Amino acid sequence: MPPIAAAAYANPVLRRLFPFHTHGTLKFLRDAPPWHEPAINDLPYVVLGDPPYSVHTAGDATRLGEVATAEDAISLVVAHLPADLGGNEDNLHR
């Protein structure tokens, strides 16, 4: 398992979301297919590849940071999740 995927799976907040690998990124979605229309794509994502890892916002792809480890990249994603996903299971769309 790639380091980013292993670090994401180890995080209980991200484990409740739906990972989506596309175009060299690992994104996290609130819902599994079939998605809402329009699709909810508002969570930060990680650009995959060798370190350093780059974490970006979903909307305008603003770089939130560049870090040396997969664990730090996942921590950065979690730190920038919307408040309704920050650890309250009742607020997740399932």
C-alpha positions in Angstrom: 0.0 0.0 0.0 1.4 3.4 -0.9 2.5 5.5 2.1 -0.2 8.1 1.6 -3.0 5.5 1.5 -1.6 3.8 4.6 -1.4 7.0 6.5 -5.0 8.0 5.4 -6.4 4.7 6.4 -4.7 5.0 9.9 -6.5 8.3 10.5 -10.0 7.7 12.0 -11.5 10.9 10.5 -10.4 10.1 7.0 -11.3 6.4 7.3 -15.0 7.6 7.5 -14.7 9.3 4.1 -14.4 7.8 0.6 -10.9 8.0 -0.9 -10.7 8.7 -4.6 -7.5 8.3 -6.6 -7.5 10.4 -9.8 -4.9 12.3 -12.0 -2.0 11.7 -9.6 -4.0 12.8 -6.5 -5.7 11.3 -3.5 -9.0 13.0 -2.8 -11.5 12.4 -0.1 -15.2 12.5 -0.8 -18.1 12.8 1.6 -20.3 10.3 -0.3 -19.8 7.0 -2.2 -21.3 6.7 -5.7 -23.8 7.6 -6.8 -22.8 11.1 -5.8 -25.0 14.1 -5.1 -25.7 16.4 -8.0 -23.6 18.5 -8.1 -20.9 16.3 -6.6 -19.6 17.5 -3.3 -15.9 18.1 -3.8 -14.8 20.4 -1.1 -12.1 18.6 0.8 -8.4 19.0 0.6 -6.3 16.5 -1.4 -2.8 15.2 -1.6 -0.7 15.2 -4.8 0.8 11.7 -5.0 4.4 10.7 -5.9 7.6 10.8 -4.1 8.1 13.2 -1.1 7.8 16.0 -0.5 4.0 15.7 -0.6 1.9 18.7 -1.6 -1.6 19.3 -0.1 -4.1 21.6 -1.8 -7.6 22.9 -1.3 -10.3 21.4 -3.5 -11.9 24.5 -5.0 -9.1 26.7 -6.3 -6.2 24.2 -5.7 -4.4 26.6 -3.4 -1.4 24.9 -1.9 -1.9 24.4 1.8 1.7 23.2 2.3 4.4 20.8 1.3 5.6 18.2 3.8 8.2 15.5 4.0 6.2 12.5 5.2 2.9 10.9 4.3 1.8 11.2 7.9 2.4 14.9 7.9 0.5 15.3 4.6 -2.5 13.5 6.1 -2.3 15.6 9.3 -2.4 18.7 7.0 -5.5 17.4 5.2 -7.3 16.7 8.5 -6.3 20.1 9.9 -8.0 21.8 6.9 -11.2 19.7 6.8 -14.5 21.7 7.2 -15.7 21.9 10.8 -18.6 19.5 10.1 -16.1 16.7 9.5 -13.6 17.4 12.3 -14.5 14.3 14.3 -18.3 14.4 14.7 -19.6 11.2 13.1 -23.2 12.4 13.1 -22.3 15.1 10.5 -21.0 12.8 7.8 -23.2 12.1 4.9 -23.6 8.3 4.7 
